[in-house]
Amino acid sequence: MSRTAFALLLTGLCSLALAAPEGGNVVAGQAAISKPDALTTSILQSSQSAIINWKGFSIDVNELVKFLQPNAGAVALNRVTGIDPSTILGELLANGRVFLVNPNGILFGPHSKVDVGSLLATTFDLKDSDFLAGKYEFLQKPGAKPAFVVNQGQIKVAKNGAVFLVAPGVKNEGLIIAQLGTVALGSGGEFKVRLRDDGPITYCVAGKVLESVVGPDGKPLSASVGNTGTITNPGGTVALTGDAARGVVGQPGRRPRSQVVPHSGRQGNHDWAGRGDRPEQRTHRRVGG
């Protein structure tokens, strides 16, 4: 992207929060939030699972947010309780799993860099008790306006790691890098995932999105799930899942670089990865082969 286009994008994002994460409150587990310098936010997590509610979670250009976690299987749930979308323009680092939940929308902007064990970014929420029990079942809040998760930067996860971008409207315009892992872009109204350290990851995206979703530029997304960027995941799986009636688009004009392992669906719009059964209906589009 040119400097001029990037500047115009930033101008168009004037309503989005462009600042370091603020108002962090650890509501479960053990974690310490600090600012070693003006541009760095550090989260030292000492429990296997932790929940942090933030007033806002954005990362401006040149800013760094880093999670120091006990191991690669540790999970930090970051929930935004304020009214602004999350705008990630700087760096996000972690040695474990990072969940980012913001019902107002999530944008990984141009030149942003994410390097984590695994990433789950969604506009859906889940109960604290379910999260702490390892039951990752996310739902669209009743009455909430359908929002977006858009990647225009670089998202990289560790070997065998996972990337889940799930919302009513999802688009990858940047670069997603995984190896022997799972990459899923999903549109719907609910989302369930099972993360295992010693077995395959399984997940389910369900529900129809009937309303148009407005993206971070203020314009409606052309499809429920879209990928015009690059997704590379040698030896792993890549899937775009959503309500086929609204449109699921792949990578027009590009040579596919990743492979989608066939998924099997249940009850309409459910798509499973890993150990699925009953291959009846598939609402994802192949982005590799």
Secondary structure in CASP SS format (residue, H / E / C, confidence):
PFRMAT SS
TARGET T0000
AUTHOR 0000-0000-0000
METHOD secondary structure of the structure
MODEL  1
M C 1.00
S C 1.00
R H 1.00
T H 1.00
A H 1.00
F H 1.00
A H 1.00
L H 1.00
L H 1.00
L H 1.00
T H 1.00
G H 1.00
L C 1.00
C C 1.00
S C 1.00
L C 1.00
A C 1.00
L C 1.00
A C 1.00
A C 1.00
P C 1.00
E E 1.00
G C 1.00
G C 1.00
N E 1.00
V E 1.00
V E 1.00
A E 1.00
G C 1.00
Q C 1.00
A E 1.00
A E 1.00
I E 1.00
S E 1.00
K E 1.00
P E 1.00
D E 1.00
A C 1.00
L C 1.00
T E 1.00
T E 1.00
S E 1.00
I E 1.00
L E 1.00
Q E 1.00
S C 1.00
S C 1.00
Q C 1.00
S E 1.00
A E 1.00
I E 1.00
I E 1.00
N E 1.00
W E 1.00
K C 1.00
G E 1.00
F C 1.00
S C 1.00
I E 1.00
D C 1.00
V C 1.00
N C 1.00
E C 1.00
L E 1.00
V E 1.00
K E 1.00
F E 1.00
L E 1.00
Q C 1.00
P C 1.00
N C 1.00
A C 1.00
G C 1.00
A C 1.00
V E 1.00
A E 1.00
L E 1.00
N E 1.00
R E 1.00
V E 1.00
T C 1.00
G C 1.00
I C 1.00
D C 1.00
P C 1.00
S E 1.00
T E 1.00
I E 1.00
L C 1.00
G C 1.00
E E 1.00
L E 1.00
L E 1.00
A E 1.00
N C 1.00
G C 1.00
R E 1.00
V E 1.00
F E 1.00
L E 1.00
V E 1.00
N C 1.00
P C 1.00
N C 1.00
G C 1.00
I E 1.00
L E 1.00
F E 1.00
G C 1.00
P C 1.00
H C 1.00
S C 1.00
K E 1.00
V E 1.00
D E 1.00
V E 1.00
G C 1.00
S E 1.00
L E 1.00
L E 1.00
A E 1.00
T E 1.00
T C 1.00
F C 1.00
D E 1.00
L C 1.00
K C 1.00
D H 1.00
S H 1.00
D H 1.00
F H 1.00
L H 1.00
A C 1.00
G C 1.00
K C 1.00
Y E 1.00
E E 1.00
F E 1.00
L E 1.00
Q C 1.00
K C 1.00
P C 1.00
G C 1.00
A C 1.00
K C 1.00
P C 1.00
A C 1.00
F E 1.00
V E 1.00
V E 1.00
N E 1.00
Q C 1.00
G C 1.00
Q E 1.00
I E 1.00
K E 1.00
V E 1.00
A E 1.00
K E 1.00
N C 1.00
G C 1.00
A E 1.00
V E 1.00
F E 1.00
L E 1.00
V E 1.00
A E 1.00
P C 1.00
G E 1.00
V E 1.00
K E 1.00
N E 1.00
E C 1.00
G C 1.00
L E 1.00
I E 1.00
I E 1.00
A E 1.00
Q E 1.00
L C 1.00
G C 1.00
T E 1.00
V E 1.00
A E 1.00
L E 1.00
G E 1.00
S E 1.00
G C 1.00
G C 1.00
E E 1.00
F E 1.00
K E 1.00
V E 1.00
R E 1.00
L C 1.00
R C 1.00
D C 1.00
D C 1.00
G C 1.00
P C 1.00
I C 1.00
T E 1.00
Y E 1.00
C E 1.00
V E 1.00
A E 1.00
G C 1.00
K C 1.00
V C 1.00
L C 1.00
E C 1.00
S C 1.00
V C 1.00
V E 1.00
G C 1.00
P C 1.00
D C 1.00
G C 1.00
K C 1.00
P E 1.00
L C 1.00
S C 1.00
A C 1.00
S C 1.00
V E 1.00
G E 1.00
N E 1.00
T C 1.00
G C 1.00
T E 1.00
I E 1.00
T E 1.00
N C 1.00
P C 1.00
G C 1.00
G C 1.00
T E 1.00
V E 1.00
A E 1.00
L E 1.00
T E 1.00
G C 1.00
D C 1.00
A C 1.00
A C 1.00
R C 1.00
G C 1.00
V E 1.00
V C 1.00
G C 1.00
Q C 1.00
P C 1.00
G C 1.00
R C 1.00
R C 1.00
P C 1.00
R C 1.00
S C 1.00
Q C 1.00
V C 1.00
V C 1.00
P C 1.00
H C 1.00
S E 1.00
G C 1.00
R C 1.00
Q C 1.00
G C 1.00
N C 1.00
H C 1.00
D E 1.00
W E 1.00
A C 1.00
G C 1.00
R C 1.00
G C 1.00
D C 1.00
R C 1.00
P C 1.00
E C 1.00
Q C 1.00
R C 1.00
T C 1.00
H C 1.00
R E 1.00
R C 1.00
V C 1.00
G C 1.00
G C 1.00
END
